[in-house]
């Protein structure tokens, strides 16, 4: 299989060509200087000899890109290496003979340089004589050196190309994983919002006949809740203070519903309010505490306690009620708890993997404790200390 040469940018081609010309020019000048200061020309090197030497290296400056192209185009593939190598060696012999013929068979007679190094005076350059005297051997060795450099250059270019392709593949994979995670989170949130709205509207409808004034209050609170939901910019994480503000509006709706039979206690330190949490993280847990805990209390007052604490590099949030408890659904991780809790677990997994955990357990005495543990991170702030927007994030 033929492997095409690795493409270079235009500026790289120009830089490479200039480097080749400069390299051969320096070698040519050094060769002339060496011969001028050596014992061969005590009275000074003839001008014709200088021109012949510079012409020889000039030819190699012109042929170097050709040899590089051959090394890249006719790479030694495993299945055809012998045929390709033979062709390259024959090409080297041909180029060496060409340079030998031009410099010694054409330029030397024209420049009348009898003192130049080479065949003896009167020697007429012929192809057979060139082979017999092996005058082309020096040029052939130079060709092999240039060919080896060409192979090395091509190998380095292909290695760099593979590295760039690998980097692009990794970047594409990371981008696709981020898009998949974001799409999954968006789907989960789209599932959660109608579920939350449906349950809240059911609570409103339950009071329509017996407490019209309470219904008006609930509708006002519901309007505030919907405004918060609609104003959501899709960020994957929000400060805990925003989540707590949302919960207060939601609990105000529930207080009207239970008409004095529900009390709420908050125990979240102010220095935790800048911690980042997924939006609507605690609302399903509170809804579960209301629906399966407070509503089941026939006499007395239902209580919901919201707590937050930092445990090393983790944020731990709990929602506790004094209802009847898990009962037969306790399984160490708690029951699935319906759409809200399933959704919360899925979102924690999508955002934090194994570092995001939701557990349900029976409280001492009665009730249920829903506990969320996730990595503790604070919202970034600008230089003047103002909280900045939290972008969409995903954690594989």
N, C-alpha and C positions, 0 to 999 in steps of 0.2 A: 504494500500500500504506500502510495506517495504521500509524504507529509509536507504540506505547503510551508513555505518559510514564514516565520513569525513576523508579522508586520511591525514596522517601526513608524513612529510619528515623523512628520516631515522635518521638524527641527532636530530629531534624533538622527535622521539620515544625513542631514547636512553636517551635524557635529561629527558623525562618524567619518564622513568623507574628508572633512578638514583634518581630523586627527590622523587619518591614513596618509594624506598628502604631507602633513607636517612630519610624521614619523619617517617616511622614506626620504624626505628632503634632508632631514638631520643625518640619516645614515649616509646619504650620498655625500654631503659636505664632510662628514667625518672620514669617509673613505678617501676623498680627495686630499684632505689634510694629512692623513696617514701616509699616503703615497708621496706627498710633497716633502715631508720631513724625513722620509726613509732614505735608504742608500741607493734606491733605484734611479733617482733623478737628481744628481748633485748640482746640476745647473738649473734646476727648476722643472716642474712638471709641464709638459706641452699643453697648449690650450686644447688641442684636439682630444687629448687623453681626458681632460677635465670634462669636456662635452660628452664624450663617450660614457664616462662613469655616471654623470648626472642623468644621461638619457636612460641608462640601464635601470637606475632606481626610479626614474620617472615612469618607466613602463610598469614597474611593480606598483607604483601608486595608483596607476590607472586600472591595473588588473586585480588589485586587492578586492574591490567590491564584487568583481566577477567570481573570484574564488570563494568569497563568503557566500554568494548566492548559490554556487555549486554545493558547498557544504550543507546549506540549509535545504536545498531542493533535492539533492541526491544523498540524503542521509543514509547511513549504513543500516538499513532495516535488516532484521534478523533473517528473513527469508530470502533476501536478494543481496546480502552484503558483499559477496564475492564479485558479482557482476558489477555492482556499483563501484566498489573499490577499484576494480580493474579499469573501469571507464575513467575514474578520477586520476589514476596513475598515468594512463595514456594521455589524458588532457594535460597533465603536468609536463610530460615529455614534450608534447607539442608546443606548449607555451615556452618552455625552456629553449627549445630549438628556435622558436620565433624570435625571442629576445636575443639569442646568440647570433642569429642571422642578421638582424637589424643592426646590432651594435658592432659586430666584427666583420660581417659580410657586406654591409652597406655603408655604415657611417665611417668605419676606419679607412676604407679606400678614398672616400670623399674628403675626409679631413686630413689625409696624408699624415698619419701619425705613426711613423715607423718605430718610435720608441715606446709605444704603448705596450702594456703587458698583453700577451696573447700568443697566437701562433707566430712562428718565425717569419722574417721578412720574405716576401715573395709567395707566401702561402695563400692559396686561393680557397676561399671558404666554399665547401661543398657539404651536402647532407651526409655523404659517406664519411668524409673527413671529420665532421663534427662528432659522429658516432665513434669513429676510430680513436680520436683524440680525447673523447669524453669532455670536450670543452663546455658542453651544456650541463655538466653534472652540478656545478655550483648553482646554476639557476634552478635546477630541479630540486635541490635541497632547500633553496629558499621557498619554492612552491610548496613543498611538504610542510615547512614551518607555518606558512600562511594558511594552508589548509587545516592544520591542527588548531590554529587560533580561530579559524572559522567554525570548526566543530564545537570548540569550547564556547564561543559566542552564541551559537545556535542553542546549545544545551542550556546556557544561562537564561536566554530569552524565553525558551519553552518553560523552564522552571518558574520564572517570574510570571509567565502567562497563567500557568496552573495555579500559582498562589493567588493571583487576582481573581481567577474563576472561583477558587475555593472561598475567597472572601465575599464575592458576590453571592455565591450560593448560601453562605452562612447568613448574610444580611437579608437575602430573600426569605430564608427559612424563619429568621427572627421576626421579620415583618409579617409573614403569613401567620405565625403563631400569635403575634400580638393582635392581628386582625381577627383571628378565630376567637381568641380570648375575649376581645372587646365585643364581638358579635354575640358570644355566649352570654356575657354579662348584660348586654342590651336586651336579649331575649328574656333573661330571667327578670329583669326589672320591668319589662313590658308585661310579663306575667303577674308580677307582684302588684303593680299599680291598680289594675282593674279589680284584683282580689281585695285589696285594702278598701277601695272605693265601694265595692259591692257590700262588704260587711258594715261599713260606716253608714251607708244608706239604709240598710236593714235596721240599724240601731235608731236612726231618725224615724223611720216609718213606725216603729213600735210605740212611739210617744205621740203620734199625730192626734189621736183622739183624747187621750187622758191628760196631756200636758202641752197644749198649743204654744204657751209661752216658752217652755223648754225647747220645743222644736225650733222656734225662731233663734234661740241661743245656739242650738246645735248647728243650724244652717250657717250662722255667722262663723262659728268655729270651723265648720267644714269648708267654707269659702276660703278661710285662711290656709287650711291644709292644702286645698287644691292649688292655691296660688303658689305655695312652696313647691308642689310637685311640678307644676307647669314651668316654674322659673328654673327648674333643675337644668344645668348646662351639660349634663351627661358625664360629669367627672366621676371617676371610679372611686374616689375617696373625698370625704368632706371633714372639716373639723368637728370634733365631738360636740362643741357648743351648738352647731347647727342642728345636729341630730337631736340634742336635748330640747332645743326650742321647738322642733317639730313634734316631739313626744308630748310636750306640755299642751300644745293645741289639741293633739289627739286625745289626751287624757281629760281635757276640759269637756270634750264631746261625751266621753264616757261618764264623767261625773254627773252631767245633766241626765244621762240615761238612767243611772242608778239612784239619783235623787237622794244624796246624802249617805248612801250605803257603801261608799267606796272612798278610801283614803289613800293618798300617795305620799311617799317619803323619798326624797333624793339625798344621796350621800356620795356625791362626786366632787372631789377636790378641784378647786379652780385651776390648779396648775396642770390638770389633765385635759382641760377643755380645748387645747390646741392640738391634741392628739388626732391623728387621722383614722377615720373609720369609714366603711362603705355606707352610702346613704341608705336610709330605711333599714339599718341593721337591727335596731332594737324594737322597731314598731311591731314586727311579727311576734316577737317574744312577749311584748306587753299585750298584744291582742290575744295571744294564747293564754296569758295569765288571766285576762278579763273573761274570755269565753269559757275556759275550762276550770278556772279557779273561782273568781269573784261571783260569776253567775250561779255557781253551784252552792253558794252559801245562802241558806234559807233564812237564817236568823243571825243578827249581829252585823258587824261592819267588815267588809272585805278590804284587805290592805295589800298594796303593791309597794315594794321597796326597790328602788333603783340605786345601785352602787357601782363605783368604779375605783380601781386601784392599779397601781403599777407594780409589777412583779419582775424586777430586773429589767430585761429588754422586752417585756411583754406587757400588754394592756389587758386587764381582766375586767369585764363588765358583767353584772348580774342583774337579773330581774326575778324577784321573789314574790310569791303570793302566799296567802294563808288559806287556800282552798283545800279540797280533799286530797290532793296529792296525785301521783301518777297512777297508783293502783296497779292493775294488771299489766300496764304497758311498759313498766320500767324494765330496761334491758342493759343497763350500764351506760348506754349512750342516750337513753330516753327514747320514747316513741318517735315516729316520724313527725307527728304533730300537724299533719296536713300540708297544704300548699305553702303556707308562710314559712314554716320551719324547714321544709325540704328545700325551698328556694334559698333560705339563708345559708344552709349548709353548702349548697351548690355554689353560691357566690363566694363564700369564704374559701372554698377549695380552688375556685378559678383565680382568685386574687392572691392567695397566700399558700396554696398547697397544704402540706401537712402542718404548716405553722398556724393555720386558722382553724380553730376547733370550737364546736358548739356542743355542749353537754346538758342534759336534763337529769335532775336527781330530786329525790324527795327531800324536803326540808325537815329539820328537827321538829317534831310535834305534828305539824300538818303543813300542807302546801308544797309547792314545787319551786326549785331554784333552776333557772335557765342561765347558764354561764357561757360567755364568749371570751375566748383568749386569742389574741392576735398580736403580731409584732407591733411594738410601740414605735411610732414615727410621728414627728411633729410637722405641721404644715410649714412650708417655707415662708420666710418673711422678706420684705424688701429692705433696703438700707435704712429706711426710717422706722422700721419695726412694724409696718403695716402688713397684715396677712395677704399673701398673694394667692392667685387662683391655683388650684391643684389640678394638673392635667390628667387626662386619661392615662391610667397605668395598667400594666398587666404583669403578672408573675407566673412564669411557667412552672 
